[in-house]
Amino acid sequence: MLIGEMLTKIMKEEMTIKEVATMYSVTTQTIQRKIKKLGYEWDKKKSVYKYTGKPPQPLDVDFSTLFRKTPTISTDLNQLKGKSKKKGIGRNSANDVIDVLLAGTKPPSKRVYQGFYFDKDVLSIINSVPKNYKSELINEALRKVFKEKGLLR
C-alpha cells in the first residue's frame, strides 16, 4: 500500500493504526515511528497528518518497503495481484543491493564486530539506515568498491 493511500485511509477513519500494525505484524508504536520517520506528524486538533519533512513527500512509496515481512491482510494481497514477482535480492541481482539496504528491505546477517571512525558526512548516511541494516550497508558498499578495484571476485 502506498504511503499516501494509507495516510488518507487513516485520516478518513477507513483504517486504524492498529490494523496497519496487524497487516505488517508489528506494534502500533512501530507504525507510528515509521510514519514519523517519513516526515509526518499527527495534528490532534485537525485529526490529520501534516508533512514536516524535506520535499518531496514520499506519498508514492510503498509502505511495505519499510518492513522485512510482506503484508498479511488479504486486501493488500489483491493489490499485489497482476504485478510481477520481485526477484530475490542477491549479490548478482540487477537491483543495486546498496539501494535496497538504504530502503531497509534486506534482513541483516551475522557479522564480526569491528569498530572504525567515520567522517560526519559518511556517518550521516549510515545513520539514516535502520539499526539492523547498517553493517549490511557498509559491507555491501565496501564489497562493491573492492570488486571494482579487482580485490574481490
C-alpha positions as CSV (number, residue, x, y, z in Angstrom):
1,M,0.0,0.0,0.0
2,L,1.3,3.4,-0.9
3,I,2.1,5.8,2.0
4,G,-0.3,8.5,0.7
5,E,-3.1,6.0,0.3
6,M,-2.5,4.6,3.8
7,L,-2.4,8.0,5.5
8,T,-5.6,9.1,3.7
9,K,-7.4,6.0,4.9
10,I,-6.2,6.6,8.4
11,M,-7.3,10.2,8.3
12,K,-10.7,9.3,6.8
13,E,-11.0,6.6,9.6
14,E,-11.3,3.9,7.0
15,M,-8.3,2.2,8.6
16,T,-6.6,2.3,12.0
17,I,-3.0,2.3,13.0
18,K,-3.8,-1.0,14.8
19,E,-5.0,-2.5,11.5
20,V,-1.8,-1.4,9.7
21,A,0.3,-2.8,12.5
22,T,-1.5,-6.1,12.2
23,M,-1.0,-6.1,8.5
24,Y,2.8,-5.8,8.9
25,S,3.0,-8.0,12.0
26,V,4.4,-5.2,14.1
27,T,3.3,-3.0,17.0
28,T,1.3,0.3,16.7
29,Q,4.3,2.1,18.1
30,T,6.4,0.8,15.2
31,I,3.9,2.1,12.6
32,Q,3.8,5.5,14.3
33,R,7.6,5.6,14.4
34,K,7.8,4.7,10.7
35,I,5.3,7.4,9.8
36,K,7.1,10.0,11.9
37,K,10.5,9.0,10.4
38,L,9.0,9.6,6.9
39,G,8.4,13.2,8.0
40,Y,4.7,13.2,9.0
41,E,3.3,14.5,12.3
42,W,-0.2,13.9,13.7
43,D,-2.2,17.1,14.2
44,K,-4.5,16.2,17.1
45,K,-6.8,19.2,16.6
46,K,-7.5,18.6,12.9
47,S,-7.0,14.8,13.0
48,V,-4.7,14.9,10.0
49,Y,-1.1,14.0,9.2
50,K,1.0,17.1,8.3
51,Y,4.2,16.7,6.3
52,T,7.1,18.4,8.1
53,G,9.9,16.6,6.3
54,K,12.1,17.6,3.4
55,P,10.5,17.7,0.0
56,P,9.4,15.7,-1.9
57,Q,6.8,13.9,0.2
58,P,7.1,10.1,0.0
59,L,3.4,9.6,-1.0
60,D,4.1,7.2,-3.8
61,V,6.5,5.0,-1.7
62,D,5.2,1.5,-0.9
63,F,4.9,1.3,2.9
64,S,5.8,-2.4,2.8
65,T,9.3,-1.5,1.8
66,L,9.9,-0.2,5.3
67,F,9.5,-3.7,6.7
68,R,11.2,-7.1,6.2
69,K,7.9,-9.0,6.1
70,T,5.2,-8.7,3.4
71,P,1.6,-7.7,4.4
72,T,-0.7,-10.4,5.7
73,I,-4.1,-8.7,5.0
74,S,-6.0,-10.0,2.0
75,T,-6.9,-6.5,0.8
76,D,-3.3,-5.8,0.3
77,L,-2.7,-9.1,-1.4
78,N,-5.3,-8.0,-4.0
79,Q,-3.0,-5.1,-4.8
80,L,-0.1,-7.4,-5.4
81,K,-2.1,-9.5,-8.0
82,G,-1.1,-8.7,-11.5
83,K,2.3,-7.3,-10.6
84,S,5.4,-9.3,-11.5
85,K,7.1,-11.1,-8.7
86,K,10.3,-9.4,-7.5
87,K,13.5,-11.4,-7.8
88,G,15.3,-12.2,-4.7
89,I,17.9,-9.6,-3.8
90,G,21.3,-11.2,-4.2
91,R,24.8,-10.1,-4.9
92,N,24.3,-10.8,-8.7
93,S,20.9,-9.3,-8.8
94,A,20.0,-6.5,-11.3
95,N,18.9,-4.5,-8.3
96,D,21.6,-2.5,-6.6
97,V,22.0,-4.1,-3.1
98,I,23.1,-0.8,-1.6
99,D,19.9,0.9,-2.8
100,V,17.9,-2.0,-1.3
101,L,19.7,-1.7,2.0
102,L,19.2,2.1,2.1
103,A,15.4,1.4,1.7
104,G,15.7,-1.1,4.6
105,T,14.4,-4.2,2.9
106,K,17.0,-6.9,3.4
107,P,17.4,-8.8,6.7
108,P,20.8,-8.5,8.4
109,S,23.2,-11.4,8.6
110,K,25.7,-12.3,11.3
111,R,28.9,-10.3,11.3
112,V,32.2,-10.0,13.2
113,Y,32.3,-6.7,15.2
114,Q,35.0,-4.2,14.2
115,G,34.9,-0.5,15.2
116,F,36.0,2.3,12.9
117,Y,35.9,6.1,12.8
118,F,33.8,7.7,10.1
119,D,33.7,11.2,8.6
120,K,30.5,13.1,9.6
121,D,29.1,13.1,6.0
122,V,29.5,9.4,5.6
123,L,28.2,8.7,9.1
124,S,25.0,10.7,8.4
125,I,24.2,8.4,5.5
126,I,24.9,5.3,7.6
127,N,22.8,6.6,10.4
128,S,19.8,7.2,8.0
129,V,19.5,3.4,7.7
130,P,17.7,1.3,10.3
131,K,20.0,-0.1,13.0
132,N,19.7,-3.7,11.8
133,Y,20.9,-2.8,8.3
134,K,24.0,-0.6,9.0
135,S,26.5,-3.4,8.9
136,E,25.0,-4.9,5.8
137,L,25.1,-1.5,4.1
138,I,28.8,-0.9,5.0
139,N,29.7,-4.5,3.9
140,E,27.9,-4.1,0.5
141,A,29.4,-0.7,-0.2
142,L,32.9,-1.9,0.6
143,R,32.4,-5.1,-1.4
144,K,31.2,-3.1,-4.4
145,V,34.3,-0.9,-4.3
146,F,36.7,-3.8,-3.7
147,K,35.2,-5.6,-6.7
148,E,35.6,-2.6,-8.9
149,K,39.3,-2.4,-7.8
150,G,39.8,-6.1,-8.5
151,L,40.4,-7.0,-4.9
152,L,37.3,-9.3,-4.7
153,R,35.6,-11.5,-7.2
